Amino acid sequence: MQPSLRWHNLNWLWIALMVILADQASKIAADLLLSYAQPVAVLPFFNLTLLYNPGAAFSFLADAGGWQRWFFFTLAVVISVVLAGWLLKLPQQARRHQWGISLVIGGAIGNAIDRIAYGHVVDFFDFHLAGYHWPAFNIADAAITIGVALLLWAELTRTDHQGSNS
C-alpha cells in the first residue's frame, strides 16, 4: 500500500531555504571582497580563494564546452523534485532523513542559482596541507556533503518503523 503524503514535512524545507540564503550571501560577499584566484590566508591550513567552477565536484566536466551548465542545472532541479517527493512520504520520526534531504535540496538549488546567473559555481573555501589543496568549495557543496552523509547514516541505521517509505 502506498503511504499517504505528509504535507507537514514540507516545513523541513526551511532548512533548504536557510542554506540557499547563506550560500548566496556568502558567494556575493566572496565575489565583492576577494580577487579571483588570489588566496587570503585565514589559518595555516585554510584560505579564502575566489574560484569559478563551470563543472561539478572536483571540476568534473569543467572543460566540456558549456553544455554542462544546463545538464547540471537540470540535474539539480530533478534531484530536488525527487527528494521533495521522498520528503513528503517520510514518517515524522525520520529526522536524519528530513535533515539530509533538506540540506541536499538547499545545496543543489544554491549551486543551480549560480549556474543560471553566472554560468559557473562560485567557490571560495580552500583547505590545504603540505602544499596539497582540497578542491575549493562553498556552503552549498558543504550542505550537499553533510546531507548525503546524514542520508547514508539514516539508511544504514534505520529500523523498520523508521523506513523511508513507511
C-alpha positions as CSV (number, residue, x, y, z in Angstrom):
1,M,0.0,0.0,0.0
2,Q,1.3,3.5,-0.9
3,P,1.9,5.7,2.1
4,S,-0.1,8.9,2.3
5,L,1.6,12.2,1.6
6,R,2.7,14.1,4.7
7,W,2.4,17.7,3.6
8,H,3.7,18.9,7.0
9,N,7.1,17.5,6.1
10,L,7.4,20.5,3.7
11,N,8.1,22.5,6.8
12,W,11.5,21.0,6.7
13,L,12.3,23.0,3.6
14,W,13.0,26.0,5.8
15,I,16.4,24.3,6.2
16,A,16.9,24.3,2.5
17,L,15.9,28.0,2.3
18,M,18.5,28.9,5.0
19,V,21.2,27.0,3.1
20,I,20.2,28.9,-0.1
21,L,20.3,32.3,1.6
22,A,23.6,31.6,3.4
23,D,25.1,30.2,0.3
24,Q,24.1,33.0,-2.0
25,A,25.0,35.7,0.6
26,S,28.5,34.2,1.1
27,K,29.1,33.9,-2.7
28,I,28.1,37.6,-3.2
29,A,30.5,38.6,-0.4
30,A,33.3,36.4,-1.8
31,D,32.8,38.0,-5.3
32,L,32.8,41.5,-3.8
33,L,35.6,41.1,-1.3
34,L,38.1,38.6,-2.9
35,S,40.2,38.9,-6.0
36,Y,39.9,36.0,-8.4
37,A,42.5,33.2,-7.6
38,Q,44.3,35.3,-5.0
39,P,44.4,33.4,-1.7
40,V,43.7,35.2,1.5
41,A,45.2,33.2,4.4
42,V,42.8,32.7,7.3
43,L,44.5,29.8,9.1
44,P,47.7,27.9,8.4
45,F,45.6,25.3,6.6
46,F,42.7,27.4,5.3
47,N,42.5,30.2,2.7
48,L,39.6,32.1,1.2
49,T,40.3,31.9,-2.6
50,L,37.7,33.0,-5.1
51,L,37.4,30.5,-7.9
52,Y,34.7,29.8,-10.6
53,N,33.8,26.2,-11.4
54,P,31.8,25.6,-14.6
55,G,31.8,21.8,-13.9
56,A,30.7,19.7,-10.9
57,A,32.5,18.3,-7.9
58,F,36.3,18.4,-8.4
59,S,35.7,20.4,-11.6
60,F,34.3,17.3,-13.3
61,L,33.4,18.3,-16.9
62,A,34.7,21.9,-16.3
63,D,36.1,22.0,-19.9
64,A,33.1,20.4,-21.6
65,G,32.2,23.4,-23.7
66,G,29.2,24.9,-22.0
67,W,26.5,22.2,-22.3
68,Q,27.4,21.0,-18.7
69,R,25.9,24.3,-17.3
70,W,22.4,23.2,-18.4
71,F,23.0,19.5,-17.6
72,F,24.0,20.2,-14.0
73,F,21.2,22.8,-13.6
74,T,18.6,20.2,-14.9
75,L,20.1,17.5,-12.7
76,A,19.9,19.7,-9.6
77,V,16.2,20.5,-10.3
78,V,15.3,16.8,-10.9
79,I,17.2,15.7,-7.8
80,S,15.4,18.4,-5.7
81,V,12.0,17.4,-7.0
82,V,12.7,13.7,-6.4
83,L,14.0,14.4,-2.9
84,A,11.0,16.6,-2.1
85,G,8.8,13.7,-3.1
86,W,10.7,11.4,-0.8
87,L,10.4,14.0,2.0
88,L,6.6,14.0,1.6
89,K,6.5,10.3,2.2
90,L,8.7,10.2,5.3
91,P,7.3,9.4,8.8
92,Q,7.5,12.2,11.3
93,Q,10.3,10.4,13.3
94,A,12.7,10.2,10.3
95,R,14.6,13.3,11.4
96,R,18.0,12.4,9.9
97,H,16.3,11.8,6.5
98,Q,14.4,15.1,6.8
99,W,17.6,17.0,7.7
100,G,19.6,15.2,5.0
101,I,17.1,15.8,2.2
102,S,16.6,19.5,3.2
103,L,20.4,20.1,3.2
104,V,20.8,18.4,-0.2
105,I,17.9,20.4,-1.7
106,G,19.3,23.6,-0.4
107,G,22.8,22.9,-1.7
108,A,21.6,21.8,-5.1
109,I,19.4,24.8,-5.6
110,G,22.2,27.2,-4.3
111,N,24.6,25.9,-6.9
112,A,21.8,25.8,-9.6
113,I,21.2,29.5,-9.0
114,D,24.9,30.1,-9.7
115,R,24.7,28.1,-12.9
116,I,21.8,30.1,-14.2
117,A,23.0,33.5,-13.0
118,Y,26.8,33.2,-13.9
119,G,27.3,30.1,-15.9
120,H,29.6,28.7,-13.2
121,V,29.6,27.9,-9.4
122,V,31.3,30.4,-7.1
123,D,33.8,28.5,-4.8
124,F,36.0,30.1,-2.1
125,F,36.7,27.7,0.8
126,D,40.3,26.5,0.2
127,F,41.7,23.9,2.6
128,H,45.3,22.8,2.2
129,L,48.1,20.8,3.9
130,A,51.8,20.5,3.0
131,G,51.2,22.1,-0.4
132,Y,48.2,19.9,-1.3
133,H,44.9,21.7,-1.8
134,W,41.5,20.2,-1.4
135,P,39.3,21.4,-4.3
136,A,37.7,24.7,-3.4
137,F,34.1,24.6,-2.4
138,N,31.2,26.6,-1.0
139,I,28.4,26.4,1.6
140,A,26.1,24.7,-0.9
141,D,28.7,22.0,-1.5
142,A,29.2,21.5,2.2
143,A,25.4,21.2,2.7
144,I,25.2,18.6,0.0
145,T,28.0,16.6,1.5
146,I,26.6,16.8,5.1
147,G,23.1,16.0,3.7
148,V,24.3,12.9,1.8
149,A,26.3,11.7,4.9
150,L,23.1,12.1,7.0
151,L,21.0,10.2,4.5
152,L,23.6,7.4,4.4
153,W,23.8,7.2,8.1
154,A,20.0,7.3,8.4
155,E,19.6,4.4,5.9
156,L,22.4,2.3,7.4
157,T,21.0,2.6,10.9
158,R,17.2,2.7,10.2
159,T,14.8,0.3,11.9
160,D,11.7,-0.9,10.2
161,H,9.5,1.7,11.8
162,Q,11.8,4.5,10.5
163,G,11.7,3.2,7.0
164,S,12.0,5.8,4.3
165,N,8.6,4.8,2.8
166,S,6.5,4.0,5.8
